[in-house]
Amino acid sequence: MSEGTNFDYLFKVVLIGDSGVGKSNRTLGAALLSRFTRNEFNLESKSTIGVEFATRSLNVDGKNIKAQIWDTAGQERYRAITSAYYRGAVGALLVYDISKHATYVNVTRWLKELRDHADSNIVIMLVGNKSDLKHLRAVPTDEAKSFAAENGLSFIETSALDASNVEGAFQTILTDIYRIVSAKSLEQSADPIKPPTGDSITVQPSVDTSATQKSNCC
């Protein structure tokens, strides 16, 4: 088996958020993608019309997880790809710039788009990027934490520049996804009505204690 196919799970994670400023039309998440995947692990990069993804494998609870991280260059320009972009995604990093309040305000719009187009069970993490720009901070950490808690999101601040918490952000969301998937697999394997393909399940008869008590009654 080749290195590229030697994994236990493949999880698609999308990056969403406002585009960066300057000449580049890349999203805020693009730098996170580059930072996370620039390492000695299995790495592939592909570009299509406005979409880029890279992969990296890492260990979660003893399992080899291959993360396929998707990002768009100026997603606002490619509305037609929205449904395809979100299809099959099990996780999302919703990224804003802590030094630009407008990017944080737009998080609400991005979250709505995510809820409208992605799977209802998708795991979402709110990410305040550029934490190295503390002197330019425009979004208080506590405010973003409260927003995340109110909307059922996990939260972290990162810096793609100095690599702060980038590894932790991806490790956390992939661990959350894996544990949810594992829990669902266990639930399905414990369900006598829907046994996993190829597995047999022995169902023990339940004991009605009330009936037993009545039979012993005088």
C-alpha positions in Angstrom: 0.0 0.0 0.0 1.4 3.4 -0.9 2.0 6.1 1.7 -0.7 8.2 0.2 -3.4 5.6 0.8 -2.2 4.3 4.2 -4.8 5.9 6.4 -7.7 4.9 8.6 -10.0 7.9 8.0 -10.2 10.7 5.4 -11.8 13.9 6.7 -12.6 16.9 4.5 -12.2 20.2 6.3 -13.1 23.5 4.7 -11.7 27.0 5.4 -14.1 29.9 5.1 -13.9 33.6 5.9 -13.2 36.9 4.3 -10.5 37.3 1.7 -7.2 38.9 2.8 -6.2 42.4 1.9 -3.5 43.6 -0.5 -2.7 42.3 -3.9 -3.5 38.7 -3.0 -7.1 37.6 -3.2 -6.5 34.6 -1.0 -8.6 34.0 2.1 -7.5 34.4 5.7 -7.4 30.7 6.0 -4.9 30.3 3.1 -2.0 31.0 5.4 -3.2 28.5 7.9 -3.4 25.9 5.1 0.1 26.6 4.0 1.5 26.6 7.6 -0.3 23.3 8.6 0.7 21.4 5.5 4.3 22.6 5.1 5.9 19.7 6.9 7.4 16.2 6.4 4.1 14.5 6.4 2.3 13.3 3.2 1.5 16.4 1.2 -0.4 17.0 -2.0 -1.4 20.3 -3.5 -3.9 20.8 -6.3 -5.6 23.9 -7.7 -8.8 24.1 -9.8 -11.0 27.1 -10.6 -10.7 29.2 -7.4 -10.2 26.2 -5.2 -7.1 24.8 -3.6 -6.7 21.8 -1.3 -3.8 20.1 0.5 -3.6 17.0 2.5 -1.7 16.0 5.7 -1.8 12.9 7.8 -1.6 12.9 11.6 -2.3 10.5 14.5 -5.5 10.8 16.5 -6.2 8.3 19.3 -3.9 5.8 17.6 -5.6 6.1 14.2 -4.0 7.6 11.1 -6.2 10.5 10.0 -5.7 12.0 6.5 -7.0 15.6 6.5 -8.0 17.1 3.2 -8.0 20.8 3.8 -9.9 23.0 1.3 -9.6 26.7 0.7 -10.8 29.1 -1.9 -9.0 32.1 -3.4 -11.6 34.9 -3.1 -14.6 32.7 -2.5 -17.0 35.6 -3.1 -16.1 35.4 -6.8 -17.0 31.7 -7.1 -20.6 31.4 -5.8 -21.3 28.7 -8.3 -18.9 26.3 -6.6 -20.5 26.7 -3.1 -22.4 23.5 -3.0 -19.5 21.5 -4.4 -17.1 23.2 -2.0 -19.1 22.1 1.1 -20.1 18.7 -0.1 -18.7 15.9 2.0 -17.1 18.4 4.5 -17.1 17.1 8.1 -15.3 20.1 9.6 -14.9 23.8 9.0 -12.6 26.5 10.2 -14.3 29.8 10.3 -11.5 32.3 10.1 -11.3 36.1 10.9 -8.5 38.6 11.4 -8.2 39.8 15.1 -6.8 43.1 13.8 -9.8 43.8 11.4 -13.1 44.0 13.1 -15.0 43.8 9.8 -13.8 40.3 9.2 -15.2 39.3 12.6 -18.6 41.0 11.8 -18.8 39.0 8.6 -18.4 35.7 10.6 -22.1 35.7 11.1 -22.7 35.7 7.3 -20.2 33.0 6.7 -21.8 30.9 9.5 -25.2 31.2 7.9 -23.8 30.1 4.6 -22.2 27.2 6.2 -25.4 26.2 8.0 -27.3 26.6 4.7 -25.0 24.5 2.5 -23.0 22.1 4.7 -24.1 19.0 6.6 -26.0 19.8 9.7 -23.6 17.7 11.8 -20.5 19.5 10.6 -17.9 20.4 13.3 -17.1 24.1 13.3 -14.2 26.0 14.9 -14.0 29.8 15.1 -10.4 30.9 14.5 -9.1 34.3 15.2 -6.0 34.5 13.1 -3.0 36.9 13.3 -2.7 36.7 17.0 0.8 38.0 16.6 -0.7 41.5 15.9 -1.6 42.1 19.6 -0.9 45.8 19.3 -3.5 46.0 16.5 -6.2 43.9 18.1 -9.7 45.0 17.2 -11.6 41.9 18.3 -11.5 41.1 22.1 -10.8 37.4 22.8 -13.7 37.3 25.3 -16.2 38.6 22.7 -15.2 36.0 20.2 -15.3 33.3 22.9 -18.9 34.3 23.8 -20.0 34.2 20.2 -18.5 30.8 19.7 -20.2 29.5 22.9 -23.6 30.9 21.8 -23.4 29.2 18.4 -22.0 25.9 19.5 -18.5 26.4 18.0 -15.1 25.7 19.5 -12.7 28.6 19.5 -9.0 29.3 19.2 -6.6 32.1 18.3 -3.8 31.4 15.9 -0.9 33.0 14.1 0.1 31.6 10.7 3.1 33.9 10.8 4.7 32.5 14.0 2.8 29.1 13.9 1.1 29.7 17.3 -1.8 27.2 17.8 -2.0 26.3 14.1 -1.1 22.7 14.8 -3.4 22.7 17.9 -6.3 24.1 15.9 -6.2 21.3 13.3 -5.4 18.7 15.9 -8.4 19.7 18.0 -11.0 19.8 15.2 -9.8 16.5 13.7 -9.9 14.9 17.1 -13.5 16.2 17.7 -14.5 14.9 14.2 -12.9 11.5 14.8 -14.5 11.0 18.2 -18.0 11.9 16.8 -17.5 9.5 13.9 -16.3 6.8 16.3 -19.2 7.3 18.7 -21.7 7.0 15.7 -19.9 3.8 14.6 -20.3 2.4 18.1 -24.0 3.3 18.2 -24.6 1.6 14.9 -22.7 -1.5 15.9 -24.8 -1.6 19.1 -28.1 -1.3 17.2 -29.6 -4.8 16.5 -31.8 -3.3 13.8 -28.9 -1.9 11.7 -25.9 -4.1 12.2 -22.8 -3.1 10.3 -22.3 -5.0 7.1 -20.5 -8.3 7.5 -20.9 -8.3 11.3 -23.2 -10.4 13.3 -24.7 -9.2 16.6 -26.1 -11.5 19.3 -28.9 -9.8 21.1 -29.5 -11.0 24.7 -33.2 -11.3 25.7 -34.1 -8.6 28.2 -35.3 -9.6 31.6 -38.6 -8.2 32.8 -38.0 -7.8 36.5 -41.6 -6.8 37.2 -43.0 -10.0 35.7 -40.5 -12.0 37.8 -41.6 -10.3 40.9 -45.3 -10.9 40.2 -44.7 -14.7 39.6 -43.2 -14.9 43.0 -46.0 -13.2 44.7 -48.4 -15.3 46.8 
